[in-house]
Amino acid sequence: MESLLLGLGLSVLSAKVLNAIIIGVIILLVFVTIGGILTWVERRVSGFIQSRLGPNRVGPQGVLQWVADGVKLIFKEDLIPDGSDRILFRIAPYFCLIGVFCTLVVMPWGTGVIVADLNVGLFYFISITSLVVIGVLMAGWSSNNKWSLLGGMRAAAQIVSYEIPVGMGLLVPILIAGTLSMQGIVGAQGWLPWDWMLFKSPFTVISFIIFFIGSLAEANRIPFDLPEAESELVSGYCTEYSGFRYAVFFLSEWANLFVMGGLTTVVYLGGGNLPGIVADNAILSVVVFGIKTSVVVFVVMWIRWTLPRFRIDQLMKLSWKYLLPGAFLAFFGQAIYMLLTWEYQKVQYAVAVVVFVLFLGVLLKFIKRVAVNIKEQKLPVNSPNAPLA
């Protein structure tokens, strides 16, 4: 893009600035579209899980419902409560938006498809998402509402509690890849499942579980949605928001769902890696990345409509008493494992295959159980084979 702009007679500085603006606009459009579509997907998934339809009127199968919701929220009145800190109240949603939006800069969408391959990309990723909790705290404090303030304080406690085990969990793939570059971590994996970071050793499985649970908490997803617990905090930190600013909070939340799925795919599931013949095909690589990310996003949605919400004391106990010690165990265990098997690559490969086979066995048993549940769900209530209430 930059070379094309230089060819049009622009100066180097002007070309760089215009190139950055164009890329930023493209990423913003992708960001908004992904966030909007995921709101529709989640409502359809929840409808299926709860044996109801979900949105199915606006567009084919309701696929344009997110557009209708966006237009409605944009035209709603933008209310600012009396006694609030008006400046902080206005800018708080945009801190959440920026904290999620800027992560896309270092996201490797596929082979060579990345805006900026920073050598500290993963460190940048973790750091920039910290802006979200600042936005949530700012929204709760500035609203002049005790429920909003409680929601903001809960968010601060939750993020501080879970950032540590998540960061410690990510040290394991960093140790294996030997780099903080997102592209470098993808390059340290292969396209076959047992070459993914997830199955490298038993300790990478532990680190993945810790990372995944911590990511749910950082993204305020059920069972960790205490900052906005509707049943006890009247929507928490965003209680006083309306119109477009209210929409920005939830656009950021659903876009963050995609970002979480993308990071999981990059670090643990081999990114968009392809076999040797088509390894350099950028389009296929982006498709593979999209499929893996979609699977992770679906699992997160599934969890939301399956588990109940934790209490605040249970949430803190899980982080400090279980996840953090588990993260230390995974890190030091992986370090010792690498020292013992450094010169035995075949042993590492065999362990990875065994771990993958064990995972496959658990997955097949789980799929079988889910298939039985779906079959029972379709039976009439008065059927003799229907499950007990």
C-alpha positions in Angstrom: 0.0 0.0 0.0 2.8 2.4 0.9 4.7 1.8 -2.3 1.4 2.5 -4.3 1.0 5.8 -2.5 4.6 6.7 -3.2 3.9 5.9 -6.9 1.2 8.5 -6.8 3.7 11.3 -6.1 3.3 11.6 -2.4 6.2 12.3 -0.1 7.6 9.5 2.1 6.1 11.1 5.3 2.7 11.7 3.7 2.6 8.2 2.3 3.4 6.7 5.7 0.7 8.8 7.4 -1.9 8.0 4.8 -1.0 4.3 4.8 -1.4 4.2 8.6 -4.8 5.9 8.3 -6.0 3.5 5.6 -4.9 0.4 7.6 -6.5 1.8 10.7 -9.8 2.4 9.0 -9.8 -1.1 7.5 -9.0 -2.7 10.9 -11.8 -0.6 12.5 -14.3 -1.8 10.0 -13.3 -5.4 10.5 -13.4 -4.8 14.3 -16.9 -3.4 14.2 -18.2 -6.0 11.8 -16.8 -8.9 13.8 -18.1 -7.5 17.1 -21.6 -7.0 15.6 -21.8 -10.4 14.0 -20.8 -12.1 17.2 -23.7 -10.5 19.0 -26.0 -12.3 16.6 -24.1 -15.6 16.7 -24.2 -15.7 20.5 -28.0 -15.0 20.6 -28.5 -17.8 18.0 -26.3 -20.2 20.0 -28.0 -19.4 23.3 -31.4 -19.9 21.5 -30.3 -23.4 20.4 -28.9 -24.3 23.8 -32.1 -23.1 25.5 -34.5 -24.7 23.0 -35.8 -21.4 21.5 -35.3 -19.6 18.2 -33.3 -16.5 18.9 -33.3 -13.5 16.4 -34.7 -14.7 13.0 -36.6 -11.8 11.5 -34.2 -9.1 10.3 -32.4 -10.5 7.3 -32.0 -14.2 6.5 -32.1 -16.1 9.8 -31.9 -12.8 11.6 -28.3 -12.2 10.4 -28.9 -8.4 10.1 -30.2 -8.1 13.7 -26.9 -6.6 14.9 -27.2 -3.8 12.3 -30.8 -3.0 13.4 -29.6 -3.0 17.1 -26.7 -0.7 16.2 -28.9 1.8 14.4 -31.4 1.8 17.3 -28.7 2.5 19.9 -27.1 5.2 17.8 -30.4 7.1 17.6 -31.2 6.7 21.3 -30.8 9.7 23.6 -27.3 10.0 25.1 -28.0 10.7 28.8 -25.5 11.9 31.3 -26.6 11.7 35.0 -26.5 14.7 37.3 -23.6 14.8 39.7 -21.4 12.6 37.4 -17.9 13.5 36.2 -19.0 14.4 32.7 -15.6 14.2 31.1 -14.6 10.8 32.5 -18.2 9.6 31.9 -17.9 10.5 28.2 -14.5 9.0 27.5 -14.7 5.8 29.5 -16.3 3.6 26.8 -13.5 4.5 24.4 -10.8 3.3 26.7 -12.5 -0.2 26.5 -12.7 0.2 22.7 -9.1 1.1 22.3 -7.9 -1.6 24.6 -9.4 -4.3 22.4 -9.1 -2.6 19.0 -5.3 -2.0 19.3 -4.7 -5.8 19.9 -5.5 -6.4 16.2 -2.3 -4.6 15.2 -0.1 -7.6 16.3 -2.6 -10.4 15.5 -1.2 -12.7 12.8 -4.3 -13.4 10.7 -2.4 -15.8 8.5 1.0 -16.4 6.7 2.5 -12.9 6.4 -0.9 -11.3 7.1 0.0 -9.0 10.1 0.0 -5.3 10.5 3.1 -5.1 12.8 5.2 -8.1 13.7 6.7 -6.6 16.9 9.5 -8.6 18.6 7.5 -8.0 21.9 4.1 -8.6 20.3 2.7 -10.8 23.1 4.0 -8.4 25.8 2.3 -5.5 23.8 -0.9 -7.6 23.6 -1.1 -8.2 27.3 -0.2 -4.6 28.1 -2.7 -2.8 25.8 -5.7 -4.9 27.0 -5.1 -3.3 30.5 -6.8 -0.2 29.2 -10.1 -2.1 29.4 -10.1 -2.2 33.2 -9.2 1.5 33.3 -12.3 2.2 31.1 -14.5 0.1 33.3 -13.2 1.7 36.5 -13.6 5.1 35.0 -17.2 4.4 34.0 -18.1 3.1 37.5 -16.5 6.0 39.3 -17.8 8.8 37.1 -21.4 7.6 37.0 -22.2 8.8 40.6 -24.0 5.5 41.2 -23.2 3.0 43.9 -24.0 0.0 41.7 -21.8 1.3 39.0 -19.0 1.9 41.4 -19.3 -1.6 42.8 -19.2 -3.0 39.3 -16.0 -1.0 38.5 -14.3 -2.1 41.7 -15.2 -5.7 41.1 -13.7 -5.4 37.6 -10.4 -4.0 39.1 -10.2 -6.8 41.6 -10.9 -9.4 39.0 -8.4 -8.2 36.4 -5.6 -7.8 39.0 -6.4 -11.3 40.3 -6.4 -13.0 36.9 -3.7 -11.1 34.9 -1.0 -12.8 37.0 -1.9 -16.5 36.3 -2.7 -15.6 32.7 0.8 -14.0 32.2 2.4 -16.9 34.0 0.6 -19.4 31.9 1.8 -17.7 28.7 5.4 -18.0 29.9 5.2 -21.7 28.9 4.7 -21.2 25.2 7.2 -18.3 25.3 9.7 -20.7 26.9 9.2 -23.2 24.1 9.2 -20.7 21.2 12.0 -18.6 22.6 10.3 -15.4 21.4 7.6 -12.8 22.3 6.8 -12.3 18.6 3.3 -13.5 17.8 4.5 -14.6 14.3 7.4 -16.3 15.9 5.2 -18.3 18.3 3.1 -19.4 15.3 6.3 -20.4 13.5 7.4 -22.5 16.4 4.4 -24.8 15.8 3.4 -27.0 12.9 0.1 -27.7 11.1 -0.5 -31.1 12.6 -2.4 -31.1 15.9 0.4 -32.8 17.9 2.8 -30.0 16.6 0.6 -27.4 18.2 1.7 -25.7 21.4 -1.3 -27.2 23.3 0.0 -30.8 23.0 3.8 -30.2 23.3 3.8 -31.7 26.8 1.5 -32.3 29.8 2.7 -28.9 31.2 1.5 -27.0 28.1 -2.0 -28.5 28.6 -2.0 -27.2 32.2 -0.8 -23.8 31.0 -3.6 -23.8 28.4 -6.3 -24.5 30.9 -5.0 -21.8 33.2 -4.8 -19.3 30.4 -8.3 -20.1 29.1 -9.9 -19.8 32.5 -8.1 -16.6 33.2 -9.0 -15.2 29.8 -12.7 -15.8 30.5 -12.3 -13.9 33.8 -10.4 -11.0 32.1 -13.1 -10.8 29.4 -15.9 -10.7 32.0 -17.5 -13.8 30.5 -19.8 -16.1 32.5 -19.0 -17.6 35.0 -16.9 -14.5 35.7 -19.2 -11.7 34.7 -19.4 -10.1 38.2 -18.6 -6.5 37.0 -21.9 -6.4 35.2 -24.0 -8.9 37.1 -27.5 -7.9 36.1 -29.2 -9.8 38.8 -27.4 -8.0 41.7 -25.8 -4.9 40.2 -28.4 -3.7 37.6 -25.8 -4.1 34.9 -22.9 -2.8 37.0 -20.5 -0.3 35.7 -22.6 0.6 32.6 -25.9 1.1 34.5 -26.1 4.8 33.7 -25.1 4.6 30.1 -27.4 4.8 27.1 -27.4 5.1 23.4 -24.1 4.9 21.5 -21.8 4.8 24.5 -23.7 1.9 25.9 -23.3 0.1 22.6 -19.5 0.8 22.6 -19.1 -1.2 25.9 -20.8 -4.3 24.5 -19.2 -3.9 21.0 -15.9 -4.0 22.8 -16.9 -7.0 24.9 -18.0 -9.1 21.9 -15.0 -8.0 19.8 -12.8 -9.0 22.8 -14.4 -12.5 22.5 -12.9 -12.7 19.0 -9.6 -11.4 20.2 -9.5 -14.0 23.0 -10.2 -16.7 20.4 -7.5 -15.3 18.1 -4.9 -15.2 20.8 -5.7 -18.8 21.9 -5.4 -19.9 18.2 -2.1 -18.1 17.8 -0.4 -19.3 21.0 -1.8 -22.8 21.4 -3.5 -24.0 18.3 -0.9 -23.4 15.6 -2.4 -20.2 14.2 -3.0 -20.4 10.4 -0.2 -22.9 9.7 -0.6 -25.1 6.6 1.2 -28.2 5.2 4.3 -27.6 3.0 2.6 -27.6 -0.4 0.3 -24.6 0.5 2.2 -23.3 3.5 2.7 -19.8 1.8 -1.0 -19.5 0.7 -2.1 -16.4 2.6 -5.8 -16.8 1.8 -6.0 -20.4 3.0 -4.0 -19.5 6.0 -6.5 -16.8 7.0 -9.3 -19.3 6.5 -7.7 -21.8 8.8 -7.1 -19.1 11.4 -10.7 -18.1 11.1 -12.0 -21.6 11.6 -9.9 -22.3 14.6 -10.8 -19.0 16.2 -14.5 -19.6 15.5 -14.3 -23.0 17.3 -12.8 -21.3 20.4 -15.4 -18.6 20.3 -18.2 -21.1 20.1 -16.8 -23.0 23.1 -16.7 -19.7 25.1 -20.4 -19.1 24.2 -21.3 -22.6 25.1 -19.7 -22.2 28.6 -21.7 -18.9 29.1 -25.0 -20.7 28.6 -24.0 -23.7 30.7 -22.3 -22.6 34.0 -23.7 -20.4 36.8 -22.0 -17.3 38.1 -19.3 -17.5 40.8 -19.5 -15.5 44.0 -16.8 -12.9 44.4 -15.0 -15.0 47.2 -15.1 -18.1 44.9 -13.6 -16.1 42.1 -10.7 -14.8 44.2 -10.1 -18.2 45.7 -9.9 -19.9 42.3 -7.3 -17.4 41.1 -5.0 -17.1 44.1 -5.2 -20.6 45.5 -5.4 -22.8 42.4 -4.6 -21.0 39.1 -1.5 -19.2 40.3 0.2 -22.2 41.9 -0.8 -24.2 38.8 0.8 -21.6 36.6 4.1 -21.9 38.6 3.9 -25.7 38.4 3.4 -25.6 34.6 6.3 -23.1 34.1 8.9 -24.9 36.2 7.7 -28.3 35.1 8.1 -27.3 31.4 11.6 -25.9 32.1 12.7 -29.1 33.8 11.1 -31.2 31.0 13.0 -29.2 28.3 16.3 -29.6 30.2 15.8 -33.4 30.5 14.7 -33.9 26.8 16.7 -31.2 25.1 18.8 -33.7 23.1 16.0 -36.2 22.6 13.7 -34.7 20.0 12.0 -38.1 19.3 11.0 -38.3 23.0 9.4 -34.9 22.8 7.6 -35.9 19.6 6.3 -39.1 21.2 5.1 -37.3 24.3 3.2 -34.8 22.1 1.5 -37.6 20.1 0.5 -39.4 23.4 -0.9 -36.2 24.9 -2.9 -35.6 21.7 -4.3 -39.1 21.6 -5.4 -38.8 25.3 -7.1 -35.5 24.4 -8.8 -37.1 21.4 -10.2 -39.9 23.6 -11.6 -37.4 26.1 -13.1 -35.3 23.3 -14.8 -38.3 21.6 -16.4 -39.3 24.9 -17.6 -35.8 25.5 -19.0 -35.6 21.9 -20.9 -38.9 22.5 -22.4 -37.5 25.7 -23.4 -34.3 24.0 -25.1 -36.3 21.1 -27.1 -38.2 23.7 -28.2 -34.9 25.4 -29.3 -33.4 22.0 -31.3 -36.5 21.2 -33.0 -36.4 24.6 -33.7 -32.7 24.1 -35.8 -33.5 21.0 -38.1 -36.0 22.8 -41.6 -34.9 23.8 -42.0 -34.1 27.5 -44.5 -36.9 28.0 -42.3 -39.5 26.3 -41.3 -42.5 28.4 -37.7 -42.0 27.3 -37.6 -38.4 28.1 -35.0 -37.4 30.8 -36.2 -36.6 34.3 -36.7 -32.9 35.1 
